[in-house]
């Protein structure tokens, strides 16, 4: 008769070691996941701020360089606005669909902050190729400040804009200046 073979399972020590390795590996994997999730959110916030920064700078620069004046006050889209340290209104010679200037017609563009939103609102002249309406430039504004080169905004021929952007995990300051070329 043959000898009975002794069946052997895992000892308690082997089981504890296997569970310990599993737990440590799980902790490392979860930690990496949490770290990369936070890193992704930071990168996403920075990317969003960069887009907002670019959108504001481009629109403000184009409007300012095309403007013939900063206007003291103007009703745009049915709302009254006044140029100040937090709002600016540009008066821009209207251009028709054919690219020619429309004599004695002007488009008006206002930049302002409402809460954490910065808007650009346009009131286009009759026949202008510009479209009237409101455009959201950013929803991450902490502050928007305009500084004019004169004490009276309507007499300014250059304007500096400071836009403070802040999101949940990033912040940025935009400083841009425009010189009114058509003044």
Phi, psi and omega in degrees: 000141181278155179288144177288135178279136180275121178275137184235133177255195179280140176279165179299324180295316179297320179295316179297318179296316180297316179295320179298316178297319178298314181297313180298316178298318179297317179298316179297315181295315179296319178298316177298319179298313179297316180299313182290330175295315177296317179299319178298317180296321178295314179297321178296318178296316179297320179295317179297317178297322179296319178295315179299319179299313181296317181297314179295311183301315181295311182294317179295316180297314180297316180294315182296318181288335179274345188289147173263343181194159165264129185264140181296314179205154182194144173267123182230126181061029180082001180247134177280136178231154176224132178295134182203196178286349180241356182217143175223139178240122177259139173255118187239129176305130182287141178242130181284175181299333180276357179092358179271148176293141175265110185303131176062023174240141183224144169264147177239133179233129178245139173245129180205164178247138174227106186067235178261008181259139172246127182244154168237120180241134184243137171242103185275144177287159177299127179088356181286149176283345175289155178250134176288145177152176183249142180229127176279121180267326177200152175242019182237029183276129174267326179198153176221122183230133174249136178237124183260155180277002176227164180290330180256117183307323182294342179265000185288144171240001170213148184220137173252140177241136176238117180242119178262116180255142179211131173239187184298331184226013179206161175211158183203155176238130176251131174231119180221147180234145175230147174247125182290107185285332184265013181281000000 
